[in-house]
């Protein structure tokens, strides 16, 4: 065949009057062709040889196949659920995926094999977390064939027994991503060893790698990590220093916290039932190493900012111990001080940062109470702080406030709705859902031909569609009667948003119909 | 109706239609839904109220909406609702459905008459005028082939090495000349050759093979009298003497069977698309290929839902080893594919392909159905194969065959694919009695 191809490549004009052969049975056929037309002879020989090769294809022999997947321990979901999940995985309504997968897990089911490639391609962390329990044996098996799917394998292999045998080699020679995964894995089983590895390699790593690796210490963080974190506070890179500071802040007995307390302590004093708040005028030299912003202390505004910062970085429980005051009494005392708003802002930030629920409640009540804002800054805070504190207060407390806002909010406060509902607890209570829908319908009933705005309700729909509990679905799906004669863009757009809202609810309805479980929460 | 929602969506002309169709599968926008054994229907509230009806034998959709898509989203929505098995109740068709069905039945019987006419015409001696037309065309084709042979010889004289730099017009000019000579089949072969130079490292060998096969075709055409009549039929069809479907029904072999619609592949062609649907007869074990062309995005003539088993008559284009066919009749008796007959080993399959080639050497694609083969992915070399129990393996066409791998879990499955002599294009796989469509859009 080579001979044939060479002749064809250079052309018969160059190759001369050769008679190419194929060294196959084809030659006995082509020998019968007239020799005088070299081109025709070449063509017909090539044609016959091509057909000969096609008909005589010899398959490759492959050695043994890889180990197949283990048998599944969970049953696969129903065909109806498969159709639904395929839609969700293909990113129509992808935000609903975690909810559907949680139901699947609760029902003791897994994904069918057919959906696994789509599932393993998912990128959102929340969905990945929800996928892991429903991937089944097949999913774990499949993930070994594609490096992009290693997340499923890494997550599946927890526990010492599953540490890769070549862990040390991976740590020495792997990509930063693999080494980060490995470090997290090791942190879960042997925190000290993981820290030692990191410490040994520390100086050779680049800044962003150092920051990423350091963040792995958040797994099983403990007092033994403090010394190393302290050295990281001297790092050249700001982001590494910030990461170290954030981790040290999570160690209540750390010298770092003690230093913060020492800086904040002079600012508050309490005597005869009155709390005195002072703004700081100087900082210790080590403060900037701890990430405290200490420039421009000559500027009064900056010093006020520093007060907020320092109070915001001290565990609130410290004040409780120092002054023997319960949080509610303390908040009341601060209200009567010289710098009430600033001090309460700092305390609110601290309650959120240290997830102190006992302190969060009185501060939440203070910041969520209806009040008149005098400055732009105050308007901002009234929007920001209730939302910052919301995850740290009891659910019912948040709902009562939000319902009140829906019913009685002033026009300024309405501006906040979008933000309020953008932070929504995973699912609302039935009462709250009913209250929301009633208020939404009341708003829609008030629209007319001349209405030019659907604010702020248009901003709430997306969150509400995800947070309404199933008991409210029927009420949510009853049609919304917008004024037909209103053709403004805003109201037309609101109509589309309401359609999207109903679409989402319908998909959620399908999730609950297809995957029936008693209670997911 | 027993289509699954996946099979319905496979009928959608494109992804956006499929998505829009899903949106229409909402009972709230429908009124007067109903179905009987031949049709499903309903009125859909869109920008206006549209009357939508589907004939269940052929999945032909008729809708009063102005969409150019076929089937339109309303038709897909109706089929999706019918697929869930509970939303569309059994009913008597209203007048607007009954009259449409009657009209379609009339068209069908007119078609059958035309087939009968064609059959009669084939038996009758041709008229003088017909003979004159045929003679004129024979002369055109003969002249075209003379020019083709000169061109081919020129290529051989000058060598293939210089062809990589030739513009598309080099091939297009020759193809156009073949079109003028009414040798459309040859024109198509030349057009497909234009893509070979430079496409793969061994392109000269590939191109030489194609040129050689083309030369053998022109050679055989001239010597048609020396050929077996069936093979002569093939050679004439391949050259450009096409047959109309009613002529095929009249002259070709018709096989009644339960046909498995194993898979579909769509390729962009000049000014349009070519759709290949592979079928396999459950009783006859006959492979068949339904080819449909759409020019300028015109809808395809027949709706074929891959993944189903459908009872019907396939009429084959006459030839020495008939493969191409069309449905001359089919019933609404459909079901999902639940078993897949196939060759026991790759060796047996290759033997069957060779046997087809021995009878008709210009076949280029073969249906490959195999029992108990295991898909294998070699990560280090990024190569995909299926392997039978003897260890023989065929390479899969490039691309990630992840669904196939997921469905198998590393265990043997029954497999259907299209073999082109070099690689296998997966069409579907059967595991745990369920048939999964692979490849495009699946």
Interface residues (C-beta under 8 A of the other chain):
Chain A: X1 X4 X5 X8 X9 X10 X11 X12 X13 X14 X37 X38 X39 X40 X42 X43 X44 X45 X46 X47 X48 X49 X50 X51 X53 X54 X55 X56 X57 X59 X60 X61 X62 X63 X65 X66 X67 X68 X69 X79 X83 X87 X92 X113 X114 X116 X117 X138 X141 X142 X145 X146 X506
Chain B: X4 X5 X6 X19 X22 X26 X149 X152 X153 X154 X156 X157 X158 X159 X160 X161 X204 X205 X208 X209 X210 X211 X212 X213 X214 X215 X216 X219 X346 X347 X350 X353 X354 X357 X358 X361 X374 X376 X377 X379 X385 X387 X391 X392 X393 X394 X395 X400 X402 X403 X405 X406 X407 X409 X410 X411 X421 X431 X436
